[in-house]
Amino acid sequence: MPTAKRLTCRTCRSEENHEPLTSGQRDWLQDQLGNPISDNYYKCVNVRPDGTVCLNLRTHGHERHFRLTKRLPDDLE
């Protein structure tokens, strides 16, 4: 099981804490992508100035894994 890491975030434009996806979040992403996903997806857990959590998605090795920024819905947090 992956552990939390400090990775760069495309949305926050800085190095932030990232956590691995939960099983429900992984299921949501798998449905969005239409194919099985591995354990190397992370979500940014930085709290933005408006009080919301960033939730930008990336893989361990690629900050810009998705062509367009992909974010978890707030209700999955």
GUKOLDO-33966 format. One record per residue: residue in one letter; x, y, z of N, C-alpha, C, O in turn. Coordinates in steps of 0.05 Angstrom, whole numbers, padded with zeros to 5 digits, always signed. Each point is the difference from the previous one (the first is absolute). Layout:
AXYZXYZXYZXYZ ...
This chain:
M+00017-00024+00000-00017+00024+00000+00018+00025+00000+00018+00002+00016 P-00023+00017-00034+00016+00024-00001-00004+00017+00025-00021-00002+00014 T+00040+00019-00008-00001+00018+00023-00001+00029-00010+00005+00005-00023 A-00013+00013+00041-00001+00028-00006+00028+00010-00008+00020-00009+00010 K-00020+00029-00029+00025+00011-00010-00003+00030-00004-00022+00010-00003 R+00045+00004+00002+00001+00027-00009+00007+00001-00029+00022-00008-00008 L-00041+00017-00009+00004+00001-00029-00009+00027-00010-00014+00015+00014 T+00023-00008-00038-00009+00026-00011-00028-00003-00009-00009-00021-00010 C-00006+00043+00012-00028+00001-00008-00003+00020-00023+00009+00023+00003 R-00021-00031-00024-00004+00017-00024-00019+00023+00007+00003+00022-00011 T-00023-00027+00028-00019+00021+00007+00011+00019+00021-00003+00025-00004 C+00016-00035+00025+00010+00017+00021+00027+00014-00008+00008+00020+00011 R+00005-00031-00031+00025+00010-00011+00022+00000+00021+00017+00018+00002 S-00017-00039+00015+00021-00003+00020+00001-00029+00009-00017-00016-00008 E+00036+00010+00025+00002-00027+00011-00019-00002+00024+00002+00015+00019 E-00020-00034-00020-00021-00003+00020-00002-00030+00009+00010-00018-00014 N-00024+00014+00036-00006-00028+00009-00020-00013-00019-00020+00013-00007 H+00026-00037+00000-00018-00016-00016-00005-00027+00014+00018-00011+00012 E-00043+00002-00014-00007-00026+00012-00009-00019-00021-00011+00009-00021 P+00015-00035+00025-00011-00020-00020-00030+00001+00001-00012+00008+00020 L+00000-00017-00042-00029-00001-00001-00012-00022+00017+00012-00022+00003 T-00036+00026+00008-00014-00020+00014-00013-00019-00020+00001+00006-00024 S-00012-00028+00033-00012-00019-00019-00023+00013-00015-00004-00005-00024 G-00013+00020+00037-00022+00014-00013+00009+00020-00021-00012+00002-00021 Q+00033+00012+00027+00012+00020-00018+00012-00014-00024-00002+00009-00023 R+00015-00032+00028+00012-00016-00022-00022-00010-00018+00003+00000-00025 D-00026-00009+00036-00022-00010-00016-00011+00023-00018-00006-00005-00023 W+00003+00029+00035-00009+00023-00016+00018+00006-00023-00009+00004-00022 L+00036-00003+00027+00019+00006-00021+00000-00022-00021+00002+00006-00024 Q-00004-00031+00032-00001-00022-00019-00024+00003-00018+00002-00005-00024 D-00025+00013+00035-00024+00004-00016+00004+00024-00020-00009-00001-00023 Q+00022+00022+00032+00006+00023-00016+00018-00007-00024-00004+00009-00022 L+00025-00025+00028+00019-00006-00021-00008-00024-00017+00009-00002-00023 G-00026-00015+00033-00010-00022-00015+00020-00024-00002-00003-00017-00017 N+00023+00017+00034+00018-00023+00001+00011-00003+00028-00001+00019+00016 P+00013-00042-00010+00011-00005+00027+00022+00020+00006+00015+00008-00018 I-00012+00000+00043+00021+00019+00008+00018-00014+00020-00008-00018+00014 S+00032+00028-00012+00020-00011+00019-00001+00016+00026-00017+00018+00004 D+00034-00026+00014+00001+00013+00027+00017+00025+00000+00005+00011+00022 N+00003+00000-00044+00018+00023+00001-00013+00027-00005+00013+00019-00007 Y-00039-00018+00011-00015+00026-00002-00002+00013+00028-00004-00013+00020 Y+00008+00039-00020+00000+00016+00025-00018+00024-00003-00004+00010-00022 K-00007+00000+00044-00016+00024+00001+00014+00021+00017+00012-00007+00021 C-00012+00032-00030+00012+00022+00016-00019+00006+00023-00024+00004-00005 V+00034-00002+00029-00017+00006+00023+00006+00027+00012-00006+00006+00023 N+00017+00012-00039+00005+00028+00008-00026+00015+00003-00018-00002-00017 V+00015+00016+00039-00024+00017+00004+00005+00027-00013+00019+00014+00006 R-00037-00007-00025+00003+00024-00016-00010+00024+00017-00013-00004+00020 P+00019+00028-00029-00008+00024+00015-00031+00002+00004-00008+00012+00020 D-00007-00023-00038-00030+00001+00004-00010-00022+00019-00024-00002+00004 G+00042-00013+00008-00007-00020+00020-00006-00028-00011-00006-00018+00015 T+00006+00015-00041-00004-00027-00012+00026-00015-00003+00022+00012-00001 V-00024-00038-00002+00024-00016-00004+00004-00002-00030-00019-00003-00015 C+00044+00004+00006+00007+00000-00029-00011-00024-00015-00015+00003-00019 L+00023-00027+00028-00009-00026-00012+00008-00004-00029-00012-00017-00014 N+00033+00031+00005+00010-00004-00027+00013-00028-00001+00014-00008+00019 L-00018-00006-00041+00011-00028-00003+00025+00000-00017+00003+00016-00018 R+00015-00034+00025+00025-00004-00015+00010-00028+00007-00010-00013+00018 T+00029+00004-00034+00013-00025+00007+00026+00006+00014+00009+00023+00001 H+00003-00043+00011+00025+00004+00015+00022+00012-00018+00014+00018+00009 G-00011-00027-00033+00022+00008-00017-00006+00024-00019+00019+00011-00011 H-00045-00004+00008-00006+00021-00019-00019+00021+00011-00023-00007+00008 E+00032+00032-00005-00018+00021+00009-00022+00005-00019-00023+00004+00008 R+00029-00005-00034-00021+00005-00020-00008-00026-00014+00002-00003-00024 H-00011-00015+00040-00008-00026-00011-00024+00002-00019-00001-00013-00021 F-00018+00031+00028-00024+00004-00017+00005+00025-00017+00012+00019+00009 R-00022-00020-00034+00003+00023-00018-00013+00025+00013+00013+00021+00000 L-00037-00024+00010-00013+00022+00014+00000-00008+00030+00000-00023+00007 T+00000+00043+00010+00001-00005+00029-00025-00017+00007-00022+00007-00008 K+00026-00028+00024-00021-00017+00009-00001+00002+00030+00021-00003+00014 R-00045+00008-00003-00003+00004+00029-00022-00019+00010-00020-00005-00014 L+00024-00005+00039-00021-00016+00012-00024+00018+00007+00005+00023+00008 P-00029-00032-00010-00023+00015+00010+00001+00004+00030+00010-00018+00014 D-00019+00040-00004+00000+00006+00029-00014-00021+00016+00008-00006+00023 D-00030-00006-00034-00016-00019+00016+00015-00027+00004-00009-00016+00016 L+00031+00012-00031+00016-00025+00004+00021+00003+00021+00013-00019+00007 E-00008+00043+00003+00021+00005+00020-00010-00010+00027+00014+00002+00019 
